[in-house]
Structure formats: C-alpha cells, structure tokens
Amino acid sequence: MFKRLGFALLCSASLLTGPAFAEVEITEAARQHFKAGVNFMQDPDGARYEEAYREFKAAYAAAASWKILGNLGIAAMKLERDGEAIDAMERYLNEGGRELPADEREQFERDLSTLKSSVVRVTLTSVPAGVVVTDERIPVQGASITNRYTLENGQFELGIRTGHHRMVARLEGYEDAVWEFDASPGADQSHTFELQLPAAVTAPPTTTTPDPMTDAGPQAMARPVPTSVYIGLAATGAFTVGATVTGIMALGKNGEFEDANGKDEAAAQDAYDSTKTLNLVTDVLIAGAVVSAAVTTYLYLDRPELPVGQDAGRFRVTPAVGRDVALVSMSGSF
C-alpha cells in the first residue's frame, strides 16, 4: 500500500509542476484541489481518505486529467466505494499508458484484479427520484463502513464490498425506506426504494357532555325531586317548631297578665303587650308553616320531567316580623 501510494504521489508531482497535456487544460482550481487531496492522504496523524476523495473528485471535475485518477482510485478503494475505484483505476491504466512506470502499473493491476473478483454490483432505483441512500456495511468485527449516494435521476449503479449491508433511503417530506441484505461476490443485486408520504395524523375523537339546553338528540329523562322541596320541608318544620315555642310563651305571658291585672297596672300592661306580640308572631309562624307546606306539596306534585342531572328549581320562604307587622316573603325559580 505504501509503495503504491508513493507512485500516486510521484504522479501528483507532475500534475502540480509539470506541463499540462494539450488535450486537457489543468486549471489552477484543479491543482489546488489535488494538492489538498495529497495533503489529506499524507496527514501525519493518518491518511484522511474521505476528505482526500472529495478533493480528488473536485480536482477531476475541474480538469479531467488521467493523472488524478490514480489517487482518486486509491481513496475510493479505502472508502469501500469499490465500483468507483475500479472505474478510476481502469482509466488510470488505460490513459496513462506507457507513461506509467512498470512496477506502478503492476501494483495497480493487482489491486484492480482483487477488486473485480470481490465487487458486488448493485442497481438502486427510487420512487421518487432524488433520494439519498446511506449504505452501512456491518462487519463481523470492527467499526461499520458508511457511504452515501444520491439517486438524482432515480437510478444509480454502484459496486460495494461483500458482507452485510443496511441501506436507508431518505428524502425530505417522505418516510425512510430500509433495505437490509447480504452482498455475495458474483451475485449482482437490484432494489427499488418506494418512499411513502407520512400517514395523515388524525386527532382522537373528543367526548363532550351534551348541554340539555342546546344540544339536540335523545337524552335520559327523569322527574327528580327538586331541591326546593327539601328546603320547603325544612321551612315548614322550622315554622311549626317556632309557632309551638312562641305559642307556649304567649300562654305564659297571658297568665302573668291575669295575675297582675287590677293589682299592678304597669306589670299588667307589660304582660299584655308581650302576650300580644307573641300571639302575633305565633300567627305569622303558623301562616308560614301552612304556606310553606302548601308550596312544598305543589312543587313535589308538579315537578317537571328534566334531563338527568339538571336541577329542578330553587325555593325560599323568609318571614319578617315587626312590632305591629308580620309578613312571610316567598321567592323561587322553577
């Protein structure tokens, strides 16, 4: 390998400093790219073949001289781009002709023979065109080898090394397509990547509680006991208890009045006034109990049929008692 590299670099010196062939104009850009590729291959920390490959490709695009193809073939072979390495080395030998030293020619011919005996030709097709295929060769031992190819026209032929390969086709806006296979020498293969658009994302159905006042459709109905009925029952009981208490108090005050009448006019007058007030309160509470009981009974018997969960209404009874006035205030919603 080091001997072959030396031959390639010797050839690079003639490209960088020697006169150009008449049929190929060596541009300054080609010389700069080629020089950068040589520097990458001679990196003190180890040859950087991926960067060198890109520079040699750029140099050959700028000036298609056969002198570039030797180093391009070496870089492609190191990257396991065997199909490109074979093409570059064949053209290097054919176009270099008698200008190549005999030992250099023999070395390239041996490498070329080895590559041809083990290369696996693969034809890739993509729908749509323009996908980028990442080829990863997964060896039994050691790190994986990865290369990328662009199927600009929807088809591409490449030569790969034997072994287990995993190819992933990618294109923006489409789902990835994967092809995993074992490449065997002498067994050419082909594959078509058919990329699919992502499936439309549908939102999960939402569950809402129907509004009985606005939503149409059948609903569960019932005749619930209104809250106001329970309030009315409590109010009726409160009025009844209150009337009983004030009635007993009125009887007591009336007894005091009878005892003081004709004996102590002031005490008799005070007992009389208290008895009168207590009787008035008792009458109001009795009236409140009667009214509350009547309204509660009406609300219970006339309760409407409503959707399940809806309140049937509210009811409130409020007594108001003054010195000479007693009222019962009632309000409600149905």
For each residue, the residues with C-beta under 8 A, 3 or more apart:
1: 4 5
2: 5 6
3: 6 7 103 107
4: 1 7 8 74 104 107 108 111
5: 1 2 8 9 41 74
6: 2 3 9 10
7: 3 4 10 11 70 101 103 104 107
8: 4 5 11 12 70 71 74
9: 5 6 12 13 38 41 42 71
10: 6 7 13 14 104
11: 7 8 14 15 67 70 71 104
12: 8 9 15 16 34 35 38 67 71
13: 9 10 16 17 18
14: 10 11 17 18 67
15: 11 12 18 26 31 34 65 67 68
16: 12 13 31 34 35
17: 13 14
18: 13 14 15
19:
20: 24 25 26 63 65
21: 24 65
22:
23:
24: 20 21 63 64 65
25: 20 63
26: 15 20 30 31 63 65
27: 30 31 62 63
28: 31 32
29: 32 33 58 59 62 63
30: 26 27 33 34 59 60 62 63 65 68
31: 15 16 26 27 28 34 35 59
32: 28 29 35 36
33: 29 30 36 37 55 56 58 59 62
34: 12 15 16 30 31 37 38 55 56 59 68 71
35: 12 16 31 32 38 39
36: 32 33 39 40 51 55
37: 33 34 40 41 51 52 53 54 55 56 59 71 75
38: 9 12 34 35 41 42 52 71
39: 35 36 42 43
40: 36 37 43 47 48 49 51 52 55
41: 5 9 37 38 47 48 49 52 71 74 75
42: 9 38 39 47
43: 39 40 46 47 48
44:
45:
46: 43
47: 40 41 42 43 52 78
48: 40 41 43 51 52
49: 40 41 52 53 75 78 79
50: 53 54 79
51: 36 37 40 48 54 55
52: 37 38 40 41 47 48 49 55 56 71 75
53: 37 49 50 56 57 72 75 76 79 81
54: 37 50 51 57 58
55: 33 34 36 37 40 51 52 58 59
56: 33 34 37 52 53 59 60 68 71 72 75
57: 53 54 60 61 72
58: 29 33 54 55 61 62
59: 29 30 31 33 34 37 55 56 62 63 68
60: 30 56 57 63 64 65 68 69 72
61: 57 58 64
62: 27 29 30 33 58 59
63: 20 24 25 26 27 29 30 59 60 68
64: 24 60 61 68
65: 15 20 21 24 26 30 60 68
66: 69 91 92 95 96
67: 11 12 14 15 70 96
68: 15 30 34 56 59 60 63 64 65 71 72
69: 60 66 72 73 88 89 91 92 95
70: 7 8 11 67 73 74 88 89 92 96 108
71: 8 9 11 12 34 37 38 41 52 56 68 74 75
72: 53 56 57 60 68 69 75 76 84 88
73: 69 70 76 77 84 85 86 88 89 92 108
74: 4 5 8 41 70 71 77 78 85
75: 37 41 49 52 53 56 71 72 78 79
76: 53 72 73 79 81 82 84 85 88
77: 73 74 80 81 82 85 89 111 115
78: 47 49 74 75
79: 49 50 53 75 76 145 147
80: 77 137 145 147 160 161
81: 53 76 77 84 85 147 158 159
82: 76 77 85 86 115 118 119 159 160 161
83: 86 87 119 121 157 158 159 160
84: 72 73 76 81 87 88 158 159
85: 73 74 76 77 81 82 88 89 115 159
86: 73 82 83 89 90 112 115 116 119 159
87: 83 84 90 91
88: 69 70 72 73 76 84 85 91 92
89: 69 70 73 77 85 86 92 93 108 111 112 115
90: 86 87 93 94 112
91: 66 69 87 88 94 95
92: 66 69 70 73 88 89 95 96 100 108
93: 89 90 96 100 105 108 109 112
94: 90 91 97
95: 66 69 91 92
96: 66 67 70 92 93 99 100 105
97: 94 100
98:
99: 96
100: 92 93 96 97 104 105 108
101: 7 104 105
102: 105 106
103: 3 7 106 107
104: 4 7 10 11 100 101 107 108
105: 93 96 100 101 102 108 109
106: 102 103 109 110
107: 3 4 7 103 104 110 111
108: 4 70 73 89 92 93 100 104 105 111 112
109: 93 105 106 112 113
110: 106 107 113 114
111: 4 77 89 107 108 114 115
112: 86 89 90 93 108 109 115 116
113: 109 110 116 117
114: 110 111 117 118
115: 77 82 85 86 89 111 112 118 119 159
116: 86 112 113 119
117: 113 114 185
118: 82 114 115 161 162 185
119: 82 83 86 115 116 159 160 161 185
120: 159 160 161 162 183 184 185 186 187 188 189
121: 83 157 158 159 188 189
122: 157 158 159 160 183 188 189 190 191
123: 155 156 157 188 189 190 191
124: 133 149 151 155 156 157 158 167 190 191 192 193
125: 151 154 155 190 191 192 193
126: 129 130 131 133 151 154 155 169 171 192 193 194 195
127: 154 192 193 194 195
128: 131 154 171 174 195
129: 126 151 152 153 154
130: 126 150 151 152 154 171
131: 126 128 150 151 169 170 171 174 177 193 195
132: 148 149 150 151 169 170 171
133: 124 126 148 149 150 151 156 167 168 169 170 193
134: 146 147 148 167 168 170
135: 146 147 148 149 158 160 165 166 167
136: 144 145 146 165 166 167 168
137: 80 144 145 146 160 161 163 164 165
138: 144 163 164 165 166
139: 142 143 144 145 163 164
140:
141:
142: 139
143: 139
144: 136 137 138 139
145: 79 80 136 137 139 161
146: 134 135 136 137
147: 79 80 81 134 135
148: 132 133 134 135
149: 124 132 133 135 156 158
150: 130 131 132 133 156
151: 124 125 126 129 130 131 132 133 154 155 156 169 193
152: 129 130
153: 129 156
154: 125 126 127 128 129 130 151
155: 123 124 125 126 151
156: 123 124 133 149 150 151 153
157: 83 121 122 123 124
158: 81 83 84 121 122 124 135 149
159: 81 82 83 84 85 86 115 119 120 121 122
160: 80 82 83 119 120 122 135 137 165 183
161: 80 82 118 119 120 137 145 183
162: 118 120 183 184 185
163: 137 138 139 182 183
164: 137 138 139 180 181 182 183
165: 135 136 137 138 160 180 181 182 183
166: 135 136 138 178 179 180
167: 124 133 134 135 136 178 179 180 181 191
168: 133 134 136 176 177 178
169: 126 131 132 133 151 176 177 178 179 193 195
170: 131 132 133 134 174 176
171: 126 128 130 131 132 174 195
172:
173: 197
174: 128 131 170 171 195 196 197 198
175: 195 196 197 198
176: 168 169 170 195
177: 131 168 169 193 194 195 196
178: 166 167 168 169
179: 166 167 169 191 193
180: 164 165 166 167
181: 164 165 167 189 191
182: 163 164 165
183: 120 122 160 161 162 163 164 165 187 189
184: 120 162 187
185: 117 118 119 120 162
186: 120
187: 120 183 184
188: 120 121 122 123
189: 120 121 122 123 181 183
190: 122 123 124 125
191: 122 123 124 125 167 179 181
192: 124 125 126 127
193: 124 125 126 127 131 133 151 169 177 179
194: 126 127 177
195: 126 127 128 131 169 171 174 175 176 177
196: 174 175 177
197: 173 174 175
198: 174 175 201
199:
200:
201: 198
202:
203: 206
204:
205:
206: 203
207:
208:
209:
210: 215 217 219
211: 214 215
212: 215 219 306 307 310
213:
214: 211
215: 210 211 212 219
216:
217: 210
218:
219: 210 212 215 307 308
220: 307 308
221: 305 306 307 308
222: 305 306 308
223: 303 304 305 306
224: 303 306 308 310 311 312
225: 229 230 300 303 312
226: 229 230 299 300 303 311 312 313 314 315 334
227: 230 231 311 312 313 314 315
228: 231 232 296 299 312 313 314 315 332 334
229: 225 226 232 233 296 299 300 303 315
230: 225 226 227 233 234
231: 227 228 234 235 314 315 316
232: 228 229 235 236 292 293 295 296 299 315 317
233: 229 230 236 237 296
234: 230 231 237 238
235: 231 232 238 239 288 292 296 317
236: 232 233 239 240 289 292 293 296
237: 233 234 240 241
238: 234 235 241 242
239: 235 236 242 243 285 286 288 289 292 317 319
240: 236 237 243 244 285 289
241: 237 238 244 245
242: 238 239 245 246 281 285
243: 239 240 246 247 282 285 286 289
244: 240 241 247 248
245: 241 242 248 249
246: 242 243 249 250 278 281 282 285
247: 243 244 250 251 278 282
248: 244 245 251 252
249: 245 246 252 253 278
250: 246 247 253 254 275 278 279 282
251: 247 248 254 255
252: 248 249 255 256
253: 249 250 256 257 271 274 275 278
254: 250 251 257 258 271 275
255: 251 252 258 259
256: 252 253 259 260 267 271
257: 253 254 260 261 268 271 272 275
258: 254 255 261
259: 255 256 263
260: 256 257 263 264 267 268 271
261: 257 258 268
262: 268
263: 259 260 267 268
264: 260 267 268
265: 268 269
266: 269 270
267: 256 260 263 264 270 271
268: 257 260 261 262 263 264 265 271 272
269: 265 266 272 273
270: 266 267 273 274
271: 253 254 256 257 260 267 268 274 275
272: 257 268 269 275 276
273: 269 270 276 277
274: 253 270 271 277 278
275: 250 253 254 257 271 272 278 279
276: 272 273 279 280
277: 273 274 280 281 323
278: 246 247 249 250 253 274 275 281 282
279: 250 275 276 282 283
280: 276 277 283 284 321 326
281: 242 246 277 278 284 285 321 326
282: 243 246 247 250 278 279 285 286
283: 279 280 286 287 326
284: 280 281 287 288 319 321 326 327 328
285: 239 240 242 243 246 281 282 288 289 319
286: 239 243 282 283 289 290
287: 283 284 290 291 328
288: 235 239 284 285 291 292 317 319 328
289: 236 239 240 243 285 286 292 293
290: 286 287 293 294
291: 287 288 294 295 317 328 330
292: 232 235 236 239 288 289 295 296 317
293: 232 236 289 290 296 297
294: 290 291 297 298
295: 232 291 292 298 299 315 317 330 332
296: 228 229 232 233 235 236 292 293 299 300 315
297: 293 294 300 301
298: 294 295 301 302
299: 226 228 229 232 295 296 302 303 313 315 332 334
300: 225 226 229 296 297 303
301: 297 298
302: 298 299
303: 223 224 225 226 229 299 300 312
304: 223 312 334
305: 221 222 223
306: 212 221 222 223 224 310 312
307: 212 219 220 221 310
308: 219 220 221 222 224
309:
310: 212 224 306 307
311: 224 226 227 314
312: 224 225 226 227 228 303 304 306 334
313: 226 227 228 299 332 333 334
314: 226 227 228 231 311 332 333
315: 226 227 228 229 231 232 295 296 299 330 331 332
316: 231 330 331 332
317: 232 235 239 288 291 292 295 328 329 330
318: 328 329 330 331
319: 239 284 285 288 326 327 328 329
320: 325 326 327 328 329
321: 280 281 284 325 326 327
322: 325 326
323: 277
324:
325: 320 321 322
326: 280 281 283 284 319 320 321 322
327: 284 319 320 321
328: 284 287 288 291 317 318 319 320
329: 317 318 319 320
330: 291 295 315 316 317 318
331: 315 316 318
332: 228 295 299 313 314 315 316
333: 313 314
334: 226 228 299 304 312 313
